[in-house]
């Protein structure tokens, strides 16, 4: 069987590609595929932005010889370069139309639990619109609506739970609904079962775990799994969670994808619960409990490192970006005269003023580059480069700075190390 998987580098999509490629030929479609092509060479990879593929003609060339399609594509919240409607409705509606035209009967479509009952956000509204577009097609379709997905891989909500578990206190957000978390392995097993020719068709299944838990209970269980003692509960006021979600929205417009944004706030308020009985009845798969899943996979040091670093990551990038922007503004503002005097002392003469301004503007540009996700890596490399330049130039022009009690030259080294750490944890998945 030859299977096309969209959203093939995401949390669910990558696991589906890995599992299906064991016995079948897989074509993986994602926006960026370089890393996936290296790490999963058993699949054939196609770079395609689903939000731009909004007609059947876009999809037909990729469906040649395909026997089944698994759609795992998803965008959690609108932001520059991300459109929930373009991906969840327009792009996949065109894919479903193309499947009908190309004679690709079997389509397994990953939606989200609860969207058929309540749609408080653009995410859930666009998801249900995509579901309806599939139901209208003459295809052997199956709609899977998973709850919050947890597994060995950590991204989005699953990463957020781990990060919250690492805090010295247990934050409890107000107005959070119950969750029936589902294990990634059970979802992948379901997809494999439904790709079989004899599998049921034209059904929508809720993929939910057997336990109904609060968000605080999930975080507490993760904390115990990681081997840390019980934490003191910290109840966050509604205003604090609203502020954090707004800050997350701002980060989203800079190209970052923090898990705590307005969409998450409203979706968590609704909760993610469902009835898995029909799922078990049609597939024979009994969903694993959260406790059983944790017990089957003891926490490793890698898990503890990730959990501890996750809440520090946004702090580190905010501090680094602000550091460069503020030093740049100080250099061309209130610190300009001090900088000129230092360079005059070193014999720079007429070049002192222009050098201070050039350095300040360079620092400011680096800070802005680091603030935006698309240019962050280049900004971090530029910061390392200019730090090395300041180290060498300062040693030549004013070698006495090495003896200063506040250590202005020595402090460059920990700054550079922090940038190397930032490069190491830059990727989300």
Protein Blocks (a to p, Z undefined) as FASTA:
>chain_A
ZZddehklbmklmmmmmmmmmmmccddddfblklmmmmmmmbccddddfklmmcfklmmm
mmgopabdcdfbdcfbgcehiafklmmmmmmmmmmmmmmmnopabacddddehklmoccb
fklmmmmmmmmmmmmpccddddddddddddfbdghjlmmmmmmmmpmbdcddehiacddd
ddfklmmmmmmmmmpmkbcehiacddddfbdcdfklmmmmmmmmnopacdddddddfklm
mmmmmmmmmmmmnopacfbdfklmmmmmnopaddfklmmmmnopacddfklmmmmmccdf
klmmmmmmmmmmmmmmmmmmmmmmmmmmmmmmmmmmmmmmmmmmnonmmmmmmmmmmmmm
mmmmmmmmmmpmklmmmmmmmmmmmmmmmmmmmmmmmmmlmmpmnlmmlmmmmmmmmmmm
mmmmmpmZZ
